[in-house]
Amino acid sequence: MAKKSVCYFVLIILALSCSLITGCQDTEKTAKIKEAIPVRVLKVEKKDIDEMIDYVGNIKAQEEAVVYPKVSGKIIEKLKEDGAKITKGEPLAYIDRDEVGFKFEKAPVESPLSGIVGRVYVDLGENVTVQTPIALVIDMDKMEIDLDIPEKYLGKVSLGQTAKVFVDTYPGEEFIGRVTKISPIVDLSTRSAPIEITLDNPGHQLQSGMFAKVSLIIMQKKDVPVIIKEAILGKEPNFYVYIIADNKAIVKNIKLGIRQGSFYEVTDGLGEGDQVVILGQQKLYEGAQVSLEENR
């Protein structure tokens, strides 16, 4: 009986030991899971990226003219109203220039260019002189924007350079212009030089007086690896990121190139497909265990 009791006792001890070992292993697994730092990642992709400098300006027609009469008299006919189409040499109005003792033919007020009547300034029956503006005529096929470029950027601006133009009237729509003039003189008071950007306007969407945001492209890179700003840690020139491999964090020193919005070109340190941490990296360290969250 004593031997049987000893055997039972030994079996109980073994069973308790196994339970304790299993329990410890489970506890260790749970602890490891709890230690894993949640992060969100984004894969490095290759994209086209542009470096731009941003400005604001006002759009105006490349060709526009204020029309004046050649004679004094009274407006007896108005042939065109605001927004009407007109061709070069076509009359906008007629003036009666009758004087006491003389009889004249009615005198036409003719447009000096083809386009759109932007504004008629006079009313029927109004007396006018050769200094009285009759109307504004605009050729809306081409528009322009004048900008003052700081001296430090002038070396990066050239004729034919692309400019992206945005207006509030058409949110999200992009209009493309080109640099057509660059002043050779820098203003001493502002340390800047005027440039002109010209845009084709076949649909006449752009109108004189519109406020425009202009992004002047000073450098373009094609098919290069890019990351977003949120991934980048450190300060120039010691930038770094965390990438994830086998659910562990790895520090990668990187070099950056040009920037477009929140995207940065990576010139060294990363390759296409690398999983870069974009959220949660403040808690990371080399070799830290991580758990990946889905991107929303």
Backbone as a ProteinNet text record, in pm:
[ID]
protein_1_A
[PRIMARY]
MAKKSVCYFVLIILALSCSLITGCQDTEKTAKIKEAIPVRVLKVEKKDIDEMIDYVGNIKAQEEAVVYPKVSGKIIEKLKEDGAKITKGEPLAYIDRDEVGFKFEKAPVESPLSGIVGRVYVDLGENVTVQTPIALVIDMDKMEIDLDIPEKYLGKVSLGQTAKVFVDTYPGEEFIGRVTKISPIVDLSTRSAPIEITLDNPGHQLQSGMFAKVSLIIMQKKDVPVIIKEAILGKEPNFYVYIIADNKAIVKNIKLGIRQGSFYEVTDGLGEGDQVVILGQQKLYEGAQVSLEENR
[TERTIARY]
84.3	0	87.1	195.9	286.4	346.7	381.8	439.8	338.4	211.4	105.7	86.6	90.2	73.6	184.4	306.2	421.4	405.2	358.5	337.5	233.5	122.6	18.1	70.3	149.6	205.7	296.4	380.1	472.3	394.6	288.5	205.7	140.9	93.2	30.5	132.2	252.9	358.7	391.1	402	431.9	322.2	198.5	85.4	85.2	109.3	114.6	228.6	343.3	459.2	428	361.8	324.7	229.9	134.4	39	108.1	202.1	274.8	358.1	425.2	508.7	423	310.3	219.7	166	128.1	77.1	180.3	304.4	411.9	433.8	429.4	447.3	336.2	210.9	98.4	114.1	161.5	181.7	287.5	397.1	503.4	452.1	369.8	312.8	224.2	141.6	50.8	130.6	238.2	320.9	384.7	430.1	492.4	392.3	269.2	164.6	134.1	128.8	100.9	213.7	339	453.7	459.9	396.3	399.6	338.5	412	368.7	285.7	164.7	81.5	132.8	148.5	194.4	113.9	117.6	56.6	167.3	165.6	272.2	217.2	309.1	276.1	394.8	366.7	474.5	533.2	664.3	732.3	692.4	647.8	609	691.7	702.8	769.8	666	693.9	600.4	677.3	603.2	657.6	634.2	734	722.3	780.7	716.2	759.9	794	902.5	931.9	875.9	798.2	729.3	745.5	735	723.8	586.3	519.1	379	362.9	274	245	95.7	54.4	-83.3	-76	-177.6	-180.2	-318.1	-332.8	-460.1	-449.8	-554.6	-559.6	-611.3	-552.6	-604.8	-587	-665.6	-653	-520	-457.8	-329.7	-347.6	-462.5	-493.1	-628.3	-629.2	-753.6	-735	-844.1	-833.3	-954.8	-928.5	-1035.8	-1061.2	-1187.1	-1224.1	-1269.6	-1210.8	-1247	-1305	-1394.6	-1448.6	-1347.1	-1363.1	-1274.5	-1330.8	-1459.9	-1524.7	-1609.4	-1644.4	-1734.1	-1878	-1973	-2113.2	-2198.2	-2314.2	-2411	-2425.7	-2430.3	-2451.8	-2597	-2614	-2751.1	-2787.1	-2683	-2709.1	-2605.2	-2652.8	-2564.4	-2588.2	-2484.4	-2499	-2455.6	-2374.9	-2321	-2342.8	-2367.6	-2379.6	-2268	-2257.3	-2154.9	-2167.3	-2052.2	-2049.9	-2071.1	-2103.1	-2127.4	-1995.9	-1999	-1883.1	-1869.4	-1744.9	-1721.7	-1596.2	-1592.9	-1475.6	-1405.5	-1279.1	-1199.9	-1265.1	-1284.2	-1344.5	-1495.5	-1557.5	-1703.6	-1745.4	-1853.2	-1894.6	-1962.9	-1928.8	-1991.2	-2111.4	-2098.5	-2201.3	-2185.6	-2287.2	-2279.5	-2298.1	-2225.9	-2231.6	-2290.9	-2383	-2437.2	-2351.9	-2280.3	-2191.5	-2242.8	-2374.6	-2432	-2394.4	-2358	-2330.2	-2419.1	-2440.1	-2525.4	-2468.4	-2550.9	-2509.2	-2443.1	-2420.7	-2356.9	-2439.9	-2428.6	-2496.2	-2392.6	-2372.6	-2274	-2341.5	-2271.7	-2314	-2286.2	-2365.9	-2337.9	-2201.7	-2126.6	-1989.2	-1983.3	-1921.6	-1911	-1796.5	-1817.6	-1709.8	-1671.6	-1553.1	-1515.7	-1419.2	-1431.7	-1343.8	-1206.7	-1099	-963.7	-916.7	-994.5	-956	-1079	-1060.1	-1169	-1169.2	-1289	-1297.6	-1436.6	-1439.4	-1563.9	-1572.5	-1693	-1713.3	-1720	-1617.7	-1613.6	-1702.5	-1709.2	-1788.9	-1821.8	-1947.2	-1987	-2005.7	-1935.5	-1932.4	-2035.8	-2098.6	-2187.2	-2330.6	-2423.9	-2565.9	-2613.7	-2723.1	-2785.2	-2818.7	-2785.4	-2812.9	-2704.1	-2602.5	-2494.6	-2402	-2362.4	-2264.7	-2123.5	-2042.4	-1906.4	-1807.8	-1682.3	-1571.7	-1470.4	-1364.6	-1262	-1184.6	-1203.3	-1140	-1234.1	-1355.8	-1453.6	-1439.3	-1411.6	-1406	-1545.9	-1557.7	-1686.8	-1707	-1602.8	-1615.9	-1478.8	-1478.7	-1358.3	-1378.7	-1284.3	-1290.7	-1175.7	-1206.9	-1109.2	-1100.3	-976.5	-953.5	-927.4	-1022.9	-1014.5	-949.8	-896.4	-834.4	-704.5	-637.2	-514.6	-520.8	-481.7	-479.6	-337	-313.4	-179.6	-187	-80.4	-65.6	73.3	81.3	209.6	247	369.2	418.1	553	584.1	716.3	790.1	900.1	975.6	1095.1	1111.2	1227.8	1359.4	1456	1586.3	1647.1	1628.1	1693	1639.4	1518.8	1460.7	1479.7	1531	1537.8	1621.8	1724.4	1809.3	1738.4	1624.1	1548.6	1429.4	1414.1	1301.9	1354	1285.9	1328.6	1207.3	1228.4	1121.2	1067.9	935.4	874.2	847.3	891.6	871.8	723	686	544.8	497.8	375.7	310.7	171.7	137.3	3	-79.7	-198.2	-281.7	-415.3	-458	-583.5	-666.2	-797.7	-888.1	-1003.9	-1055.9	-1164	-1292.2	-1310	-1433.1	-1444.7	-1328.2	-1326.8	-1239.2	-1290	-1208.4	-1164.2	-1035.9	-982	-937.6	-973.6	-934.3	-800.8	-717.1	-581.5	-567.9	-516.2	-489.9	-338.1	-290.9	-147.1	-105.7	-4.6	50.6	199.7	258.4	402.5	460.9	585.8	655.1	691.6	641.9	665.3	752.5	766.9	854.3	923.1	1050.7	1126	1200.1	1176.1	1243.3	1392.4	1477.2	1622.2	1665.8	1570.3	1603.4	1539.2	1618.2	1569.5	1535.1	1415.4	1373	1455	1521.8	1611.2	1535.4	1411.2	1336.3	1277.7	1239.4	1175.3	1266.6	1381.1	1473.4	1400.3	1316	1240.8	1232.8	1196	1182.5	1048.9	980.9	852.5	868.6	778.1	769.8	623.8	603.8	468.6	440.7	324.1	279.6	159.3	163.4	55.7	-17.6	-150.8	-234.2	-327.4	-339.9	-444.8	-579	-681.5	-812.6	-923.2	-918.1	-1010.7	-1157.7	-1188.1	-1326.7	-1371.5	-1279.2	-1308	-1355.2	-1301.2	-1333.6	-1267.6	-1143.4	-1070.8	-1114.8	-1132.3	-1180.1	-1091.1	-1083.1	-1003.1	-1052.2	-957	-990.4	-995.5	-994.2	-997.5	-869.9	-884.9	-771.9	-718.8	-588.4	-529.9	-419	-409.7	-295.8	-206.7	-79.4	13.5	124.4	145.1	257.2	354.1	470.8	572.2	665.8	668.9	748.7	894.3	982.9	1124.1	1210.4	1154.1	1227.8	1128.8	1156.7	1071.1	1155.4	1103.3	1168.1	1065.2	1107.1	1018.4	1050.6	945.3	955.7	1061.5	1046.3	1141.1	1067.7	1137.9	1071.7	1034.9	912.6	867	804.4	809.8	742.2	669.2	578.3	504.9	573.5	543.4	607.7	595.6	479.5	454.3	552	620.3	713.1	849.8	881.1	1018.4	1046.7	1158.9	1205.9	1344.9	1388.1	1519.9	1520.7	1640.9	1658.9	1769.1	1757.1	1856.7	1996.3	2099.2	2096.9	2072.6	2037	2023.9	1879	1818.1	1681.8	1682.7	1577.5	1563.8	1416.8	1389.7	1254.4	1263.9	1149	1140.9	1072.5	1135.6	1067.8	1038.1	945.3	904.5	942.8	1009.6	1044.3	1027.3	951.8	924.5	865.7	776.4	708.7	804.1	918.5	1013.9	1051.4	1080	1115.5	1264.2	1298.5	1437.5	1458	1562.2	1593.9	1667.4	1621.8	1687.4	1721.3	1850.1	1891	1862.3	1808.7	1768.6	1819.2	1823.3	1851.2	1732.1	1695.8	1577.3	1614.6	1528.7	1547.7	1443.3	1371.7	1274.8	1143.7	1061.9	934.5	819.5	707	582.8	470.5	422.1	319.2	371.3	304.4	346.9	436.1	470.2	553	698.2	791.6	934.1	1000.5	1087.7	1170.1	1275	1298	1403.4	1517.1	1632.9	1746	1836.9	1824.1	1908.9	1847.3	1857.1	1815.1	1691.7	1608.7	1485.4	1466.4	1388.4	1356.2	1206.8	1164.4	1022.7	972.4	858.4	798.4	830.9	932.5	963.3	842.3	814.6	703	752.1	714.3	760.7	651.4	691.7	596.1	556.1	425.1	375.3	297.2	269.9	198.3	242.4	282.7	324.4	474.4	552	697.8	763.4	689.8	749.1	782.7	713.5	738.2	836.5	881.8	964.3	1111.3	1181	1325.8	1373.5	1501.4	1556.8	1522.1	1457.6	1422.5	1291	1219.2	1091.8	991.6	917.3	810.9	690.5	629.9	518.1	399	284.4	164.3	111.6	76.2	37.2	-110.6	-141.3	-280.3	-309.9	-434.7	-474.1	-483.1	-440.9	-454.8	-600.7	-645.7	-783.3	-787.5
-120.8	0	124.8	117.8	232.5	265	152	172.9	238.4	192.2	249.7	397.1	432.1	572.9	659.5	603.9	678.5	701.7	595.7	606.6	712.1	708.9	809.3	950	959.8	1091.9	1144	1053.9	1090.5	1133.6	1058.1	1091.8	1228.7	1254.4	1386	1497.7	1477.3	1578	1603.9	1494.1	1506.8	1583.4	1549.7	1616.8	1765.7	1798.4	1940	2012.6	1942.9	2002.9	2033.5	1937.3	1957.5	2076.2	2082	2192.3	2325.8	2327.6	2451.3	2491.5	2392.6	2420.5	2473.4	2402.7	2445.8	2584.9	2607	2738.1	2846.5	2817.5	2914.8	2946.8	2835.9	2856.8	2945.4	2916.3	2998	3142.3	3159.5	3294.2	3368.8	3294.2	3356.6	3398.4	3311	3342.5	3466.3	3469.3	3583.9	3712.2	3700.7	3817.4	3870.7	3774.8	3815.8	3887.1	3831.5	3892.8	4032.6	4045.5	4176.1	4274.4	4223	4309.1	4360.4	4293	4334.8	4474.3	4562.2	4701.3	4714.3	4765.4	4780.5	4894.6	4866.7	4968.3	4958.3	5067.1	5066.1	5088.6	5014	5022.3	5057	5102.5	5131.2	5087.1	5015.1	4965.9	5078.8	5073.3	5169.2	5140.1	5244.5	5231.3	5325.5	5290	5378.4	5464.4	5595	5689.5	5798.7	5875	5998.4	6109.1	6193.3	6297.3	6427.6	6538	6670.7	6757.7	6832	6934	7066	7134.4	7254.6	7368.7	7489.8	7607.5	7668.7	7710.2	7751.4	7903.2	7957	8099.6	8122	8246.5	8285.3	8407.2	8419.6	8532.6	8549.2	8649.4	8677	8645.3	8583.3	8549.2	8668.8	8690.2	8792	8743.4	8801.9	8764.9	8814.8	8733.9	8775.6	8898.2	8903.5	9020.3	9077.1	9202.4	9272.7	9420.9	9486.9	9627.4	9705.8	9825.2	9920.2	9998.3	10000.8	10063.8	10208.4	10302.9	10445	10489.6	10585.7	10637.3	10727.5	10741.5	10829.6	10971.3	10982.2	11114.2	11135.6	11259.8	11293	11293.9	11275.2	11276.7	11200.8	11154.6	11085	10939.2	10846.4	10705.7	10690	10654.8	10638.4	10491.6	10402.8	10259.9	10181.4	10083.1	9987.3	9850.9	9797.8	9672.4	9550.1	9570.2	9457.4	9479.4	9368.5	9370.2	9285	9289.3	9210.5	9062.7	9001.9	8858.7	8825.4	8923.5	8898.1	8872.5	8785.9	8762.8	8877.3	8904.6	9013.8	8984.2	9030.4	9013.4	9147.1	9138.9	9260.9	9348.6	9475.6	9570.9	9578.1	9488.8	9490.7	9603.5	9679.7	9791.4	9744.3	9812.2	9790.7	9883.3	10002	10105.5	10208.8	10296.5	10407.7	10537.9	10639.9	10773.2	10872.5	10953.1	11063.9	11186.9	11234.4	11349.1	11474.4	11483.2	11601.3	11728.4	11826.6	11958.4	12060.7	12172.9	12277.5	12321.6	12312.8	12355.8	12246.8	12125.1	12015.8	11888.2	11802.4	11672.1	11563.1	11470.8	11365.2	11228.2	11132.4	10992.7	10947.9	10854.2	10801.3	10731	10751.2	10699.5	10570	10465.8	10339.8	10342.2	10271	10244.3	10098.4	10073.8	9939.5	9871.1	9739.3	9659.8	9642.6	9661.8	9646.2	9500.6	9408.3	9267.1	9178.3	9051	8953.1	8892.9	8864	8803.5	8815	8848.7	8862.1	9003.7	9060	9189.9	9166.1	9210	9187.2	9282.8	9407.3	9507.4	9621.5	9665.7	9787.7	9896.1	10009.4	10112.2	10223.5	10232.4	10346.6	10300	10394.6	10367.8	10443.1	10399.7	10465.4	10610.3	10702	10844.4	10916.4	10848.9	10911.8	10989.5	11106.5	11185	11137.8	11122.1	11071	11158	11150.2	11216.2	11109.2	11153.7	11057.5	10999.9	11057.1	11003.7	10913.7	10892	10811.4	10663.8	10576.6	10433.3	10380.4	10310.7	10258.4	10114.3	10030.5	9888.8	9826.3	9709.4	9627.6	9500.7	9473.1	9353.2	9261	9131.6	9034.4	8916.5	8877.9	8753	8646.1	8555.1	8458.1	8325.3	8317.5	8191.4	8163.6	8268.3	8252.3	8343.7	8288.9	8366.9	8371.5	8464.1	8473.6	8507.3	8473.9	8505	8563.9	8678.4	8741.8	8711.9	8665	8631.3	8698	8724.3	8772.4	8657.4	8614.5	8499.4	8546	8498.4	8536.1	8503.4	8585.7	8574	8434.2	8371.6	8242.1	8129.9	8149.6	8046.6	8073.5	8189.5	8226.6	8129.6	8074.1	7978.8	7849.4	7824.5	7701.9	7724.1	7848.5	7881.3	7903.2	7844	7858.2	7870.7	7925.2	7939.2	7801.6	7790.8	7662.9	7572.7	7614	7533.5	7518	7399.3	7368.8	7430.9	7480.5	7532.2	7471.1	7422.8	7371	7481.3	7506.3	7617.2	7563.4	7614.5	7571.5	7695.3	7687.1	7797.2	7741.7	7825	7781	7746.8	7808.3	7783.9	7637.7	7575	7434.5	7353.5	7322.9	7251.4	7115	7085.9	6956.2	6950.9	7050.8	7051.1	7123.9	7067.6	7119.8	7177.8	7300.4	7365	7376.9	7349.7	7349.7	7474.7	7544.2	7660.7	7645.1	7741.1	7741.1	7879.1	7881	8007.7	8065.1	8184.3	8244.5	8371	8429.2	8545.7	8542.3	8580.3	8594.7	8727.4	8814.8	8944.3	8926.6	8998.1	8991.1	9081	9152.2	9249.2	9208.9	9208.9	9180.4	9311.8	9318.8	9438.3	9449.5	9561.9	9579.2	9580.7	9629	9640.1	9506.5	9422.3	9293.9	9174.4	9195.4	9086.4	8976.1	9018.2	8922.9	8975.3	8885	8923.7	8873.7	8953.7	8909.6	8805.1	8709	8612.2	8607.4	8555.1	8543	8396.7	8349.5	8213.9	8224.2	8152.3	8155.8	8021.5	8029.1	7908.3	7912.9	7800	7787.2	7776.7	7839.1	7843.5	7817.5	7698.7	7672.5	7672.1	7625.4	7621	7745.6	7843.6	7971	7949	7843	7821.4	7927.2	7961.6	8062.2	8200.7	8289.2	8424	8527.9	8643.2	8752.6	8788.2	8805.9	8842.8	8726.7	8601.8	8486.4	8478.5	8437.9	8415.3	8274.4	8260.2	8130.6	8091.6	7960.7	7903.5	7836	7870.5	7823.3	7740.5	7620.6	7536	7527.1	7584.8	7587.2	7468.2	7379.9	7257.4	7290.7	7272.7	7304.4	7179.4	7061.6	6936.6	6821.1	6722.8	6605.3	6478.7	6378.4	6246.8	6141.8	6045.7	5941.3	5807.8	5737	5600.1	5585.1	5663.3	5657.8	5613.7	5546.4	5505.9	5626.8	5627.1	5739.1	5687.8	5771.3	5744.1	5870.6	5856.3	5973.7	6034	6159.4	6236.7	6170.4	6106.1	6047.5	5936.8	5880.3	5769.9	5817.5	5943.6	5992	6039.3	5993	6032.5	6094.8	6165.1	6226	6362.4	6418.2	6548.8	6540.2	6627.6	6629.4	6653	6577.6	6474.3	6332.9	6322.4	6189.9	6143.1	6126.3	6074.7	5922.8	5868.8	5723.3	5686	5557.1	5502.7	5365.7	5311.9	5172.5	5093	4981	4887.7	4760.8	4680.9	4559.3	4437	4342	4212.8	4105.6	4000	3890.8	3944.5	4040.7	4101.7	4167.3	4211.4	4282.9	4415.6	4514.4	4647.8	4655.6	4716.4	4734.4	4881.3	4942.2	5081.2	5088.7	5180.1	5200.8	5349.4	5379.4	5515.4	5542.2	5660.4	5690.2	5827	5846.3	5977.7	6017.8	6145.4	6194.3	6285.3	6283.2	6369.5	6479.5	6491.4	6599.4	6563	6665.6	6647.5	6700.6	6630.2	6678.3	6656.4	6765.9	6753.7	6675.2	6565.5	6482.7	6366.2	6358.5	6249.9	6295	6205.3	6232.5	6122.6	6164	6067.3	6010.6	5878.3	5813.5	5778	5842	5817.5	5705.7	5669.2	5560.8	5506.8	5374.4	5313	5226.6	5244.9	5167.7	5120.1	5012.1	4959.7	4939.7	4923.8	4903	4780.2	4794.2	4682.2	4677.2	4752.8	4755.7	4806.8	4743.1	4785.2	4887.7	5011.9	5121.9	5158.8	5176.2	5211.9	5358.4	5382.3	5520.3	5564.9	5469.7	5504	5408.7	5465.4	5383.3	5371.7	5438.9	5422.1	5489.3	5580.1	5647.9	5550.2	5436.4	5337.9	5228.3	5234.3	5125.2	5139.5	5027.3	5020.2	4903.9	4897	4791.6	4653.6	4571.6	4435.9	4423.2	4533.2	4527.3	4439.3	4359.2	4276	4365.7	4345.9	4432.6	4349.8	4414.3	4358.5	4460.8	4415.8	4506.7	4537.7	4667.3	4710.2	4731.3	4711.6	4733.6	4883.1	4922.5	5063.8	5094.2	5208.4	5248.6	5357.6
0	0	0	72.5	82	-53.2	-129.7	-263	-356.4	-347.7	-432	-400.3	-272	-231.8	-288.8	-284.1	-337.8	-487.7	-557.5	-703.4	-736.1	-663.8	-686.3	-663	-555.8	-521.7	-633.2	-685.3	-793.8	-917.4	-949	-1065.7	-1050.8	-929.5	-903.8	-921.3	-868.5	-881.4	-1028.5	-1107.5	-1250	-1323.4	-1288.9	-1352.9	-1322.7	-1195.1	-1157.2	-1227.7	-1240.9	-1307.9	-1453	-1521.8	-1662.6	-1677.5	-1583.7	-1587.5	-1570.6	-1475.6	-1450.7	-1571.5	-1634.7	-1752.6	-1867	-1891.4	-1999.3	-1972.6	-1845.2	-1806.6	-1827.4	-1795.3	-1813.3	-1961.2	-2042.1	-2185.4	-2241.4	-2201.1	-2246	-2201.8	-2076.8	-2024	-2104.6	-2139.9	-2218.8	-2356.6	-2418.3	-2549.5	-2541.1	-2436.2	-2417.2	-2396.1	-2317.9	-2290	-2417.5	-2503.5	-2628.6	-2718.9	-2721.7	-2802.7	-2752	-2615.9	-2556.7	-2583.5	-2592.7	-2615.6	-2758.8	-2853.5	-2993.6	-3008.5	-3074.1	-3089.8	-3217.1	-3206.2	-3327	-3415.1	-3543	-3637.8	-3767.2	-3843.1	-3975.2	-4078.2	-4187	-4286.1	-4424	-4508.6	-4647.1	-4731.9	-4838.8	-4923.7	-5008.6	-5025	-5111.5	-5256.3	-5326.3	-5467.3	-5553.4	-5680.4	-5775.1	-5845	-5850.2	-5910	-5982.9	-6064	-6120.4	-6018.1	-5998.6	-5896.6	-5950.8	-5918	-5963.1	-5843.3	-5853.6	-5752.7	-5803.2	-5719.9	-5764.5	-5664.8	-5716.7	-5630.9	-5657.8	-5552.1	-5562	-5547.8	-5630.5	-5629.5	-5648.9	-5634.1	-5668	-5759.2	-5845.4	-5937.1	-5997.5	-6081	-6147.4	-6295.9	-6346.5	-6488.7	-6567.5	-6683.9	-6775	-6918.7	-7008.7	-7149.3	-7202.7	-7288.6	-7345.1	-7434.9	-7503	-7586	-7543.9	-7506.2	-7475.5	-7506.6	-7538.7	-7578.7	-7531.8	-7481.5	-7452.3	-7581.1	-7622.2	-7749.3	-7725.1	-7803.1	-7795.4	-7930.2	-7928	-8055.1	-8124.8	-8256.6	-8332.5	-8342.3	-8307.9	-8314.5	-8189.2	-8163	-8052.2	-8102.5	-8011.2	-8049.5	-7950.4	-7997.4	-7911.8	-7960.2	-7863.4	-7898.2	-7944	-8072.5	-8124.3	-8148.9	-8151.2	-8165.4	-8084.2	-8009.4	-7942.6	-8007.5	-8071	-8145	-8064.7	-7962.6	-7885.6	-7736	-7666	-7520.2	-7459.1	-7328.1	-7259	-7296.9	-7330.9	-7361.4	-7507	-7589.8	-7732.4	-7806	-7907.7	-7992.1	-8091.4	-8129.1	-8222.9	-8304.1	-8427.1	-8512.3	-8530.6	-8570.4	-8590	-8696.8	-8668.1	-8761.8	-8753.4	-8677.7	-8664.8	-8570.2	-8603.9	-8517.3	-8388.4	-8280.4	-8149.5	-8131.1	-8187.3	-8170.3	-8281.6	-8291.7	-8386.3	-8310.6	-8360	-8299.3	-8399.6	-8349.4	-8428.5	-8398.1	-8498.9	-8476.9	-8546.9	-8561	-8624.5	-8549.2	-8622.8	-8567.2	-8638.2	-8574.7	-8632.2	-8767.3	-8868.1	-9001.9	-9083.3	-9020.4	-9093.8	-9078.6	-9179.4	-9173.8	-9202.4	-9105.2	-9120	-9118.6	-9180.3	-9167	-9022.2	-8972.6	-8836.9	-8838.3	-8732.1	-8725.3	-8645	-8702	-8628.5	-8526.8	-8416.7	-8319.4	-8341.2	-8398.8	-8444	-8347.2	-8341.9	-8255.1	-8321	-8245.6	-8302.6	-8307.6	-8247.9	-8251.3	-8242	-8275.7	-8265.1	-8126.1	-8077.1	-7944.5	-7885.5	-7756.7	-7680.4	-7624.3	-7626.3	-7562	-7411.3	-7342.9	-7198.8	-7121.1	-7167.8	-7097.8	-7192.9	-7192.6	-7264	-7159.2	-7175.3	-7071.5	-7091.2	-7208.9	-7236.1	-7259.2	-7243.4	-7266.4	-7389.7	-7443.8	-7559.3	-7523.3	-7615.9	-7593.5	-7518.6	-7472.9	-7396.2	-7489.2	-7445.7	-7520.4	-7488.1	-7592.1	-7574	-7649.1	-7605.8	-7676.3	-7716.8	-7780.4	-7823	-7703.6	-7584.5	-7463.1	-7382.1	-7432.4	-7358	-7393.9	-7295.8	-7327.5	-7359.9	-7473.5	-7515.8	-7469.1	-7482.8	-7447.5	-7427.4	-7364	-7348.9	-7430.9	-7522.4	-7605.7	-7567.9	-7552.3	-7504.1	-7600.6	-7634.1	-7706.5	-7601.3	-7581.1	-7471.5	-7511.2	-7633.4	-7676.6	-7602.1	-7559.7	-7481.6	-7360.2	-7245.1	-7122.1	-7067.7	-6976.3	-6918.1	-6769.7	-6700.6	-6557.9	-6539.4	-6475.5	-6445.1	-6300.4	-6281.4	-6147.8	-6123.3	-5997.5	-5957.5	-5889.8	-5950.9	-5902.1	-5820	-5695.3	-5614.4	-5685.9	-5662.1	-5727.7	-5712.9	-5595.9	-5570.9	-5659.6	-5716.7	-5802.1	-5951.4	-5986.8	-6128.3	-6210.7	-6149.5	-6220.7	-6254.4	-6189.8	-6214.5	-6306.8	-6354.6	-6441.9	-6583.4	-6682.4	-6821.4	-6912.3	-7030.4	-7128.1	-7168	-7176.8	-7211.5	-7093.5	-6975	-6854.5	-6822.5	-6770.8	-6744.1	-6613.1	-6615.6	-6494.5	-6483.9	-6364.8	-6339.8	-6273.8	-6328.2	-6281.2	-6230.7	-6114.8	-6053.4	-6018.8	-6042.8	-6007.5	-5924.3	-5835	-5745.4	-5821.1	-5937	-6014.5	-6058.5	-6084.4	-6127.7	-6032.7	-5911.7	-5812.9	-5863.7	-5843.1	-5884	-6028.5	-6109.4	-6250.1	-6266.2	-6352.7	-6372	-6512.3	-6520.8	-6649.2	-6665.5	-6786.4	-6810.4	-6887.2	-6835.1	-6901.5	-6923.5	-6993.7	-7021.5	-6991.7	-6946.4	-6925.1	-7061.8	-7092.9	-7224.7	-7218.2	-7099.3	-7084.9	-6949.4	-6948.7	-6823.4	-6831.5	-6736.3	-6737.4	-6709.5	-6781	-6754.8	-6639.9	-6579.2	-6474.4	-6342.2	-6236.2	-6100.7	-6031	-5974.6	-5901.2	-5772.5	-5753.8	-5638.7	-5506.3	-5507.5	-5382	-5336.9	-5433.5	-5397.9	-5419.7	-5487.3	-5522.6	-5599.2	-5692.6	-5774.9	-5917.5	-6010.2	-6151.1	-6203.7	-6286.3	-6340.3	-6450.5	-6450.3	-6559.8	-6606.7	-6727	-6781.6	-6815.3	-6775.2	-6807.3	-6900.1	-7010.5	-7109.3	-7111.2	-7120.8	-7123.9	-7244.9	-7314.7	-7415.8	-7343.5	-7402.3	-7337.4	-7440.2	-7505.8	-7616.8	-7575.7	-7456.4	-7410.5	-7338.3	-7326.4	-7258.3	-7114.1	-7050	-6908.5	-6821.1	-6856.9	-6779.6	-6825	-6727.4	-6757.2	-6691.1	-6755.7	-6699.2	-6559.4	-6469.7	-6332.7	-6236.9	-6289.1	-6199	-6116.4	-5990.8	-5901.1	-5925.3	-5943.3	-5978.1	-5880.9	-5855.7	-5783	-5886.8	-5883.8	-5987.1	-5923.3	-5977.3	-5936.3	-6053.2	-6034.6	-6139.8	-6120.9	-6219	-6208.4	-6238.4	-6138.8	-6159.1	-6175.2	-6145.7	-6167.7	-6173.5	-6261.2	-6274	-6265	-6193.3	-6184.6	-6223.7	-6304.1	-6352	-6286	-6241.1	-6192.1	-6083	-5977.2	-5865	-5738.1	-5642.8	-5518	-5433.6	-5380	-5298.3	-5168.9	-5065.3	-4939	-4897.1	-4800.4	-4754	-4631.9	-4607.7	-4502	-4365.6	-4338.4	-4206	-4169.5	-4267.4	-4240.5	-4195.5	-4219.5	-4204.9	-4062.3	-4009.1	-3876.3	-3889.3	-3782.1	-3783	-3849.6	-3862.4	-3924	-4028.5	-4127.7	-4235.2	-4178.8	-4219.4	-4323	-4268.3	-4141.3	-4078.5	-4072.6	-4187.9	-4195.1	-4184.6	-4121.7	-4116.3	-4108.9	-4135.8	-4125.4	-4061.2	-4021.2	-3978.4	-4088.5	-4123.8	-4212.6	-4133	-4182.8	-4112.8	-4195.2	-4129.4	-4190.5	-4084.3	-4116.6	-4021.2	-3891.1	-3903.4	-3787.5	-3688.1	-3738.1	-3653.3	-3718.8	-3633.6	-3681.6	-3711.3	-3824.3	-3863.9	-3900.8	-3844.3	-3874.8	-4008.3	-4095.6	-4224.1	-4240.6	-4255.4	-4287.6	-4434.3	-4463.3	-4601.2	-4643.6	-4774.9	-4832.9	-4918.7	-4909.2	-4979.5	-5095.4	-5198.7	-5314.3	-5315.9	-5426.4	-5440.4	-5371.5	-5352.4	-5281.3	-5366.3	-5361.6	-5420.7	-5320.4	-5261.8	-5159.2	-5040.6	-5004.8	-4891.7	-4934.5	-5064.3	-5114.3	-5131.1	-5090.4	-5103.2	-5185.9	-5273.1	-5345.5	-5251.2	-5256.6	-5177.8	-5272.7	-5254.2	-5344.1	-5294.9	-5166.3	-5113.4	-4984.7	-4965.3	-4839.8	-4847.6	-4949.2	-4961.7	-5104.6	-5116.9	-5248.3	-5263.4	-5385.2	-5413	-5338.5	-5271.2	-5199	-5051.5	-5006.2	-4862.4	-4784.8	-4671.3	-4587.2	-4485.6	-4506.6	-4422.6	-4322.3	-4197.3	-4092.4	-4108.8	-4110.9	-4123.1	-3999.5	-3907.9	-3784.9	-3674.5	-3559.3	-3446.1	-3430.5	-3516.4	-3511.7	-3391.7	-3323.4	-3207.3	-3094.2	-3090.2	-2984.2	-3026	-3148.3	-3201.2	-3163.1	-3175	-3159.3	-3244.6	-3268.2	-3352.7	-3296.6	-3381.7	-3342.1	-3268.7	-3248.4	-3175.4	-3250.1	-3171.3	-3227.9	-3258.5	-3374.8	-3412.6	-3458.8	-3455	-3515.5	-3613.8	-3733.3	-3839.7	-3837.3	-3846.7	-3859.8	-4008	-4044.2	-4183.2	-4210.5	-4331.3	-4372.6	-4402	-4353.9	-4378.9	-4485.9
[MASK]
++++++++++++++++++++++++++++++++++++++++++++++++++++++++++++++++++++++++++++++++++++++++++++++++++++++++++++++++++++++++++++++++++++++++++++++++++++++++++++++++++++++++++++++++++++++++++++++++++++++++++++++++++++++++++++++++++++++++++++++++++++++++++++++++++++++++++++++++++++++++++++++++++++++++

